[in-house]
Amino acid sequence: MARDPQKVLQHQQRERALELGRGNDPGAVRELTVLLKSPFADVRRLAASAMGKLAPLRPASQMVVAALRTPALSDPHPQVRQYALKAIAKYPEVAAYFLDEFRDVARNGSLLGYVRTAAAEVVAAIENFLRERDAAKTNRCRRCSRVVSDEEFIRSMDRFARPYCTHCFDELLLEGANFEATVEGAKEKMATDGTAVQSAGEKRIADWLSARKIAYVYDERFRVARDTLIRPDFYLPEFDLYIEYWGMDTPEYNANRQKKLWLYQRAGKKLVSISFQDLPNLEAVLSLKLSRYIRL
């Protein structure tokens, strides 16, 4: 019996949307934009969800919000609207241009409750972003206290999530370049999948993830909130989950560790912490801790 071509197409699009959502490629936005126009509601829902998962990778946010806006405001399927709104909430800097539209959705009593709730989450995210932006604009350079221009503000907030004057911005870039060179030079271990890592513990974590086909991003910078940049050891984009391997025990290292833990907590992010003390049973400890968030 011949298979229904529509069901075949639906299956193919669904699987592709899932694949893009599990990946770590911000360039997937263009293909997801096409899938958002699929005739199948479950495909549109999965495409919207995938766009939300890409937010920590800092894709082209204007393109994302432009693609999500129509399904968020008018898709005939309520779950598609819900997931599109939830994704938009992760891009408040662009969604702010359409704040009144999302307020209207949140107040629309004819819509299902979970759609109005998702719209209210967008409104809250935008309003929080606007408050932080206005508060930051009143600040001076965080390093030398000089009043920053609008151009300096925009550039430094985008790069460092803090306002800096041009002089201090350039100094921070140079310091960052020196730090990057030090970090890259320390990546002397090679994981099975070819990822260069800094320690034997990180290699074992990378190999464990690869063996289970769990996609990860190693040692990249992510914006977990408008004013918070974090550089985790591992980020699992499919699960929006972070893994940190704490490989030392010195006063300075522990102070940085506590600051980083506080940033994760403040941003409300899922974090799995692994210590060098777990090395004798690292894989078992990792499996146990990840099983709280992932069905292994």
C-alpha positions as CSV (number, residue, x, y, z in Angstrom):
1,M,0.0,0.0,0.0
2,A,1.4,3.4,-1.0
3,R,2.1,5.8,1.8
4,D,0.2,9.0,2.0
5,P,2.5,11.7,0.6
6,Q,1.2,14.3,3.1
7,K,2.0,12.0,6.0
8,V,5.5,11.4,4.6
9,L,6.1,15.1,4.2
10,Q,4.8,15.7,7.8
11,H,7.1,13.1,9.2
12,Q,10.1,14.5,7.3
13,Q,9.4,18.0,8.4
14,R,8.8,17.0,12.0
15,E,12.1,15.1,12.1
16,R,14.0,18.0,10.6
17,A,12.6,20.5,13.1
18,L,13.6,18.2,15.9
19,E,17.1,17.8,14.5
20,L,17.5,21.6,14.2
21,G,16.3,22.0,17.7
22,R,18.9,19.6,19.0
23,G,21.7,21.2,17.1
24,N,23.9,24.1,18.0
25,D,23.9,26.0,14.8
26,P,22.5,29.6,14.9
27,G,22.4,29.5,11.1
28,A,19.4,27.1,11.4
29,V,17.1,30.1,11.7
30,R,16.6,30.3,7.9
31,E,15.4,26.7,7.6
32,L,13.3,27.0,10.7
33,T,11.6,30.1,9.3
34,V,10.5,27.9,6.4
35,L,9.2,25.2,8.7
36,L,7.2,27.8,10.6
37,K,5.1,28.1,7.5
38,S,4.4,24.3,7.3
39,P,0.8,23.2,6.8
40,F,1.3,20.9,9.8
41,A,0.7,22.4,13.3
42,D,3.1,20.0,15.1
43,V,5.9,21.0,12.7
44,R,5.2,24.7,13.3
45,R,5.2,24.1,17.0
46,L,8.5,22.2,16.9
47,A,10.1,24.9,14.7
48,A,9.0,27.6,17.2
49,S,10.4,25.6,20.1
50,A,13.7,25.1,18.2
51,M,14.1,28.9,17.7
52,G,13.8,29.4,21.4
53,K,16.5,26.8,22.1
54,L,18.8,28.7,19.8
55,A,18.7,31.9,21.9
56,P,21.8,31.2,24.0
57,L,23.8,30.8,20.7
58,R,22.9,34.4,19.8
59,P,21.4,33.9,16.4
60,A,20.1,36.8,14.2
61,S,17.5,37.9,16.7
62,Q,15.7,40.3,14.3
63,M,15.2,37.5,11.9
64,V,14.0,35.2,14.6
65,V,11.4,37.6,16.0
66,A,10.2,38.5,12.6
67,A,9.6,34.9,11.8
68,L,7.9,34.1,15.1
69,R,5.7,37.2,15.3
70,T,3.0,36.0,12.8
71,P,2.5,32.6,14.4
72,A,2.6,34.1,17.9
73,L,-0.1,36.6,17.0
74,S,-2.4,34.7,14.6
75,D,-1.6,31.0,14.2
76,P,-4.9,29.0,14.2
77,H,-3.4,26.3,16.5
78,P,-3.1,27.6,20.1
79,Q,-0.1,25.4,21.0
80,V,1.8,26.9,18.1
81,R,1.0,30.4,19.4
82,Q,2.1,29.3,22.9
83,Y,5.5,28.0,21.7
84,A,6.1,30.9,19.4
85,L,5.5,33.3,22.3
86,K,7.7,31.4,24.7
87,A,10.5,31.6,22.1
88,I,10.0,35.3,21.5
89,A,10.4,35.9,25.3
90,K,14.0,34.9,24.9
91,Y,14.7,37.8,22.5
92,P,13.3,40.8,24.5
93,E,15.7,43.3,22.9
94,V,13.9,42.9,19.5
95,A,10.5,41.9,20.8
96,A,10.3,45.3,22.6
97,Y,9.3,46.9,19.3
98,F,6.0,44.9,19.4
99,L,5.3,45.3,23.2
100,D,1.8,46.6,22.7
101,E,0.8,43.7,20.4
102,F,1.9,41.2,23.1
103,R,0.1,43.1,25.8
104,D,-3.1,42.8,23.7
105,V,-2.6,39.0,23.4
106,A,-2.1,38.7,27.2
107,R,-5.3,40.6,27.8
108,N,-7.4,38.8,25.2
109,G,-10.0,36.8,27.2
110,S,-11.1,34.9,24.1
111,L,-7.8,33.0,24.0
112,L,-6.8,29.9,26.0
113,G,-5.2,30.5,29.3
114,Y,-1.8,29.1,28.4
115,V,-1.6,31.3,25.4
116,R,-2.3,34.4,27.5
117,T,0.2,33.2,30.1
118,A,2.9,32.8,27.4
119,A,2.1,36.3,26.1
120,A,2.4,37.7,29.7
121,E,5.8,36.1,29.9
122,V,6.9,38.0,26.8
123,V,5.6,41.2,28.2
124,A,7.4,40.6,31.5
125,A,10.7,39.8,29.7
126,I,10.4,42.9,27.6
127,E,9.6,45.2,30.5
128,N,12.5,43.7,32.5
129,F,14.9,44.3,29.6
130,L,13.7,47.9,29.2
131,R,14.2,48.6,32.9
132,E,17.7,47.2,32.8
133,R,18.5,49.2,29.7
134,D,17.3,52.4,31.2
135,A,19.1,51.8,34.4
136,A,22.3,50.9,32.5
137,K,22.1,54.1,30.5
138,T,22.3,56.2,33.6
139,N,25.5,54.4,34.6
140,R,29.0,55.6,33.8
141,C,31.8,53.4,32.5
142,R,32.1,50.5,34.9
143,R,35.9,50.8,34.9
144,C,36.7,54.5,34.9
145,S,33.3,56.1,35.7
146,R,33.4,58.4,32.6
147,V,29.9,59.1,31.1
148,V,29.5,56.9,28.0
149,S,28.0,58.0,24.7
150,D,25.0,56.1,23.2
151,E,27.4,54.5,20.7
152,E,29.7,53.4,23.4
153,F,26.8,52.1,25.4
154,I,25.4,50.0,22.6
155,R,28.7,48.5,21.6
156,S,29.9,47.6,25.1
157,M,26.5,46.2,26.2
158,D,26.5,44.0,23.2
159,R,30.0,42.7,23.8
160,F,30.3,42.7,27.6
161,A,26.8,43.3,28.9
162,R,28.2,46.3,30.8
163,P,28.7,50.0,29.8
164,Y,32.3,50.9,29.0
165,C,33.9,53.9,27.4
166,T,36.0,53.4,24.2
167,H,39.3,53.4,26.1
168,C,38.2,50.8,28.7
169,F,36.4,48.8,26.0
170,D,39.6,48.5,24.0
171,E,41.6,47.5,27.1
172,L,39.0,44.8,27.9
173,L,39.3,43.4,24.4
174,L,43.1,43.2,24.7
175,E,42.8,41.5,28.1
176,G,40.3,39.2,26.6
177,A,42.5,38.3,23.7
178,N,45.4,37.6,26.1
179,F,43.1,35.4,28.2
180,E,41.8,33.6,25.1
181,A,45.4,32.9,24.0
182,T,46.1,31.4,27.4
183,V,43.0,29.3,27.4
184,E,43.6,28.0,23.9
185,G,47.2,27.2,24.8
186,A,46.0,25.1,27.7
187,K,43.8,22.9,25.5
188,E,46.3,20.1,25.2
189,K,43.9,17.1,25.6
190,M,42.0,15.8,22.6
191,A,38.5,14.2,23.0
192,T,37.4,11.3,20.9
193,D,35.3,13.6,18.6
194,G,38.3,15.9,18.0
195,T,37.4,18.6,20.5
196,A,40.5,20.1,22.2
197,V,39.9,20.4,26.0
198,Q,42.0,21.6,28.9
199,S,42.0,18.6,31.3
200,A,41.7,14.8,31.6
201,G,38.4,15.3,33.4
202,E,36.9,17.5,30.6
203,K,38.1,14.9,28.1
204,R,36.2,12.1,29.9
205,I,33.1,14.3,30.1
206,A,33.3,15.1,26.3
207,D,33.8,11.4,25.5
208,W,30.9,10.4,27.7
209,L,28.6,12.9,25.9
210,S,29.8,11.9,22.5
211,A,29.3,8.2,23.2
212,R,25.7,8.9,23.9
213,K,25.3,11.2,20.9
214,I,24.4,14.2,23.2
215,A,25.3,17.4,21.3
216,Y,27.4,19.8,23.3
217,V,29.2,23.1,22.8
218,Y,32.6,23.4,24.6
219,D,34.1,26.6,26.2
220,E,31.9,29.2,24.4
221,R,30.5,32.4,25.7
222,F,26.7,32.6,26.3
223,R,24.4,35.4,27.3
224,V,22.2,33.8,29.9
225,A,20.5,37.1,30.8
226,R,20.7,40.6,29.3
227,D,23.5,41.6,31.7
228,T,25.1,38.2,32.3
229,L,27.7,36.5,30.1
230,I,28.9,33.0,31.1
231,R,31.5,30.8,29.6
232,P,30.6,27.3,30.6
233,D,32.8,24.2,30.2
234,F,29.9,22.4,28.4
235,Y,26.5,23.6,27.1
236,L,23.9,21.0,26.0
237,P,21.7,23.0,23.6
238,E,19.0,20.3,23.2
239,F,18.3,20.4,27.0
240,D,19.4,24.1,27.7
241,L,21.7,22.6,30.4
242,Y,25.2,23.6,31.5
243,I,28.0,21.4,32.8
244,E,30.9,22.8,34.8
245,Y,34.0,20.8,35.7
246,W,35.7,22.3,38.7
247,G,39.3,21.1,38.4
248,M,41.1,23.0,41.1
249,D,41.0,23.9,44.8
250,T,42.6,27.3,45.4
251,P,41.3,30.4,47.1
252,E,41.2,32.4,43.9
253,Y,39.7,29.5,41.9
254,N,37.0,28.9,44.6
255,A,36.1,32.6,44.7
256,N,35.5,32.5,40.9
257,R,33.6,29.3,41.2
258,Q,31.2,30.8,43.8
259,K,30.7,33.9,41.6
260,K,29.9,31.7,38.6
261,L,27.5,29.5,40.6
262,W,25.7,32.7,41.7
263,L,25.3,33.9,38.1
264,Y,23.8,30.5,37.0
265,Q,21.4,30.7,40.0
266,R,20.4,34.3,39.3
267,A,19.7,33.4,35.6
268,G,17.7,30.4,36.6
269,K,19.8,28.0,34.6
270,K,20.1,24.2,34.9
271,L,23.6,23.4,36.0
272,V,25.4,20.1,36.7
273,S,28.6,20.5,38.7
274,I,31.4,17.9,38.5
275,S,34.5,18.1,40.7
276,F,38.0,16.8,40.3
277,Q,37.1,14.8,43.5
278,D,34.6,12.9,41.3
279,L,37.4,11.6,39.0
280,P,37.5,8.0,40.4
281,N,33.8,7.6,39.5
282,L,33.3,10.5,37.1
283,E,31.1,8.8,34.5
284,A,28.8,7.3,37.2
285,V,28.5,10.7,38.9
286,L,27.8,12.5,35.6
287,S,25.2,9.9,34.7
288,L,23.5,10.3,38.1
289,K,23.4,14.1,38.0
290,L,22.3,14.4,34.4
291,S,19.5,11.8,34.9
292,R,17.7,14.5,36.9
293,Y,17.2,16.4,33.7
294,I,17.7,14.0,30.9
295,R,16.3,10.5,30.2
296,L,19.4,8.6,29.5
